[in-house]
Amino acid sequence: MQTRQLGPFAVSALGLGCMNLSHAYGAPVPGEQGERVLLAALDAGVTLFDTAALYGFGANETLVGKVLSRHRSRFTLASKCGMTGVDLAADGKLVRVIDGRPETIRATCEASLKRLQTDVIDLYYLHRWDKQVPIEDSMGALADLVSAGKIRAIGLSEVSAATLRKAHAVHPVAAVQTEYSLWTRNPEIAVLEACRELGVAFVAFSPVGRGFLGGKLLDVGTLDDKDIRRSMPRFSPVNYAANLKLLPAFHAIAKEANCTPAQLALAWLLHKGGHIIPIPGTTSLEHLHDNLGAVHVEPGAGVMKRLEALINEKTVTGNRYNAQANSEVDTEAF
């Protein structure tokens, strides 16, 4: 497996996003299936595993800790704070809350360390910038966790270039994590260049377009009722039908490149910059090994240009988030 630099760590060029083993795309997979995927990724050379306190309201961290803690020296562990499940109504039902206050960050970290069965988290992200809390305050709390030996490096998720620069002035930021793929190109406005300038790794989540670019999700009506994609405008039946029209040409390019559509989507990202580290997620061993094959795909300048002309912010129909979710993202000067 090729490696790329992420702060002080040399990690596999493709990491594993662990979220959908426990969260977001319908019912969590059985524990045995999640264990098989995690261990297969580790055995295949993946050395960056990405989870969060939010995913499954702690269940994903618990799974990662149970399965991988005995192999702790073999990989870089990333998790996130600042967005968790909270029992606001005292009725036992957890709801997602963004909270970047220092005391909350510290408490979330302690809980995550226990679930992950580790003494230190290698890369700890602020999952969302809490706009009620100055970024400098949240970064100060994270810097204190570094000093205390609880975490080794700091990351930010879904922030603008301007916020990244403010945070980096408080303490070095090792990575920025944001959605990035052929059909989500927002980071190209300013964040990618800011990361390159500051020496910050860019970790791309949902690099296969939440399944769209894999080419196997043809009917959004088959999605689970609790699948978060049902609330995303570009996955509405009308918009998705329009987006599906992009796939035949995309598949043709993949065939020419002698790879699968998912591999082509990932190879495009890998060749957009040496500081970019995609973290595709999957619940399938077949898809896991297919994704990892992307490191051997060389698309070439001509294919890169054809892909970008085919699928981009002007040819994709529908926003990536609804109004509520978009309001939670730091999009200013994105």
N, C-alpha and C positions, 0 to 999 in steps of 0.2 A: 504493500500500500504506500502510495506517495504521501509525503508529509508537507504541512504548511505551518508557519509560525503563528501562534496565538499568544500574545504576551510572552511570558517566560517559557511557554510550552510548545514543543513540536508535536502537532497532532495530525491524525490522518486527514487527507485532503477532503474526504467525505466523513462527516460525523453521523450520529444517529439521533434524530429527534424522537424522544420516548413518549411524547404526549398522547398519541392516539392509541397506545396500549391501555390507557385508563380514562380517556377524556376526549370530548369534543365531537367525535364522529360516530356517535351512537353508543351502544352498551360496551363497557370495558370487555376486553378479551379475557378468557379464562387465564388464571395465573400461570398454568403450565405452558400455555401458548406464549404468553409474554416472556416467560423464562427462556423458552427456546429461541425466540427472536433475539433477546439480549445476548445470550451466550454465543449464538451463531455469529452475530455482529462482531463480538470480541474475538472469536476464533478466526474471523475473516480479516482481521487487522484494523478494525475500527477502534480508535483510541480517544474519541470525543463523544461522550454521552450527555445528552441535554434533557433536563427535567425541570420541574418548578413546583413550588408549594401549591400553586393553583390547581395543577392537573389532578383531577379526581379528588380535589380538596385534601391532598396529602397522600392519596393512594398510590400515585405514580412514584413519588419519592420512596415510599415504603417498598414497592416492588423492586425498584432499582437497588435499594439498599439490601434487601433480602437476597437478590440474585448475584449482585456484583461486588458486594463488600469484601468477599473472600479473595477477590482478584484486584483489590484496590490499587496495587502498585502498577497495574498494566494499562491504566487509562486515565484520562483527564475528565474530571467530574464537574459538570456545570449545572447550577440550579438558579432559582430566581426568587426574589422577594418583592414586596411592594404591591402585590395583587394576590389576595387569598380569599378563602371562604370564611365568612363571619356569620354567626347566629344573631342577626340583628333583632329579630322579633322574639328571641328566647323561646322558640318553638321547636328547636332541634333541626331546623332547615337552614342550611348554609347558603349564603348568597355571595356573589363575587363583589369584592370591595377593593378599590384602589386606595392604598394608604402608605405614604412614603415618609411618615414621621420616624425620627430616629429610634424611638422606643419600640415602635412596631417592627422596624427592620431588625433590631437586635433580637426581639422575641421570636420572630419568624425564623431567623438563622438558627437559634438554639433548637427550635422544634425540628427544623430540617436536618440538622446534624444527627439528631436521634433517629429520625426515620431513615436516613441514608446510612446509618451505622458507620459513621466516620468521624474522625476528629477535626477534619478540615475539608472545606469545599474549595476546589481548585479555582473555579471561576464562578463568581456570584453576581448575577445581573439584577438591576432594578427593572422589574418586569414592565412597569409603566411609570413614567414620571407623574407623580401626584402634583397636579398644577396648583394645589392649595399649599404646597410646601416648596420653598426655594430648592432648586436642584443642588445648590451648595450645601444645604442642610442634610439632604439624603446622602450625598456623596461623603460628607463628613462622618456620618454614621458608618458607612461602608469602609471608609479609611480606618476608622477605629477598629473594625472587625479584622482588617488586615494586620494592624498593629498587635491585636490580641491573639493572632495566630488562628483565628476561626476560618478565615478565607485567605486565599493566596492572591487573587487578582479580581478586579472589578469590571463588570460589563454593564451596558445599558441596552434597553430594548425599545424600539419604535420611537427614537428621538430624532430631532432635527439636527442639522449641522451646527446651528447656533447653540443649542443646548449641550451638544457634545463638547464644544469648545469651552463652555462655562464649567462643565463637570471636570474636564481634563485639566483645567487650571487648579482645581482643588487636589486632585490625585490622578495619576496616570490611569487612563481607561484602556483596558486590554482588548476589548471587543465591543462592537455594536451589533446587535441582532435585530434584523428587520425582514419582513417578507420581501423576497426578491426572486423573480423568475421572468421568463419571457413576457408573461401577461401582467406582471406587476413591476413597473419600471421606476416607481417613485424615487428609490435611492439614487438614481442616476442624476437627479436634479442637483444635489449638493453633498449628500452624506458619503457616497462612495469616495469622492475626491477628498473630503475632509478626513476620512479614515486613512486614506493613502498618505496624506500630508503629515498626519500626526503619528503614523506608525501603528494604527489601530486595526486589528483584524475585523473583517466584516463577515458575520455569520448569517447566512441566508436561510430563513425558515420558509416552509411551504415552497420549496424550489421546483416541485413538479405541479405547481398550480393547484394545490389541494386535490390532486387526482386528475384534473382536467388534461394536463399535458401527457399523462400516462395513456390516455386514449381509451380507457376501458369504462369510464363513467359516461354512459351515453344517455341515461334517463334519470334526471334528478328526482323523479317521482319514486325511485327505489330507495332514496336516502331514508335513514331512520328518522322517526319523528323528532328526536332530540339532537339530530345532527346540526351542528352550528352553521353548516353551509346553507341550510334552509333560510337563514336570516340574512344571507349575503346577496346583494343585488345581482351580481353577475351569475348567480346560481338560480335565479328565478326562472321558471319554465320558459318565458318568452326570451329573456336575455341569453339563457344557456343555449337555446335552439339557434340563436344567431351566432354564438361563439363556436358551436360545433361545426359550423361551415368552414372554420379555419383549419380543422384537423386533417382533412384529406391531403392538402398540400404539405402540411407538417409531416404526416406519415410518409409521404413520398420522399421528402428530404432525408428522413431517418433511414429509409430503405436504401437510398443512394449512399448514405454514410455507413451502411452495413451495421446498423445498431438499432435498438428499440427506441420508441418515442421517449420513454423516460430517461434512457441513457443520453439521448440527444439534448434533452432539456437540461440535464445536469452537466453535460460536457460544455454546453454553451456558457453556463455560469463559471465553471472552472477556468475557462479560457477568457473570461472577462477581466480577470485580474488575479495576480498571485496571492493577494491578501484576502480573497473570497473563499469561504469555507461553507459549502452547502450542508444542511443537516436534514436530509429526507427522512420521513418517518414511515413506518409500515407495520402491519400486523402479520405480514406474510413472509415466509422464508424465501419463496420464489421471487417476490418483489425485492427483498433485501439483496439477494445476490445479483439480480438484474441491475439494481441501482449501482451497486459497487463496481459493476463492469464499466461504468461511465469514465473511470479514470484512464481507461485504455483507448477512449475515442478521441480522435484528432479531427475536429470539424473543419479546420482551415478557414482562412479569411473569407473566401467566397461563400461558404455555407453560413458562416456567422452573419454576414450581411443579408443573405436571403432570409434567414430566420427572423432577424430584427425588422425587416421590411414586412414580413408576413404577420407577425404577432407583436403588437406594441400597444401603447396607450390609446392610439387612434383607431385601431382595428378591433379592440376588445370592447364588448358591450356590457355596461353596468359597472358600478363602483365595487371596490373590493369589500368595503364595510358599509353597514347601514349608518344612518345619521348618529345614533347613540354611540356605536363603537368608534366611529370616526372622530367623535368629539373627545374621546379618551386618548387619542394618539396625538403626539406632539408633531403636528404637520407644518408648523410655521417654518418657512425657509427650508422645507424638507429637501 
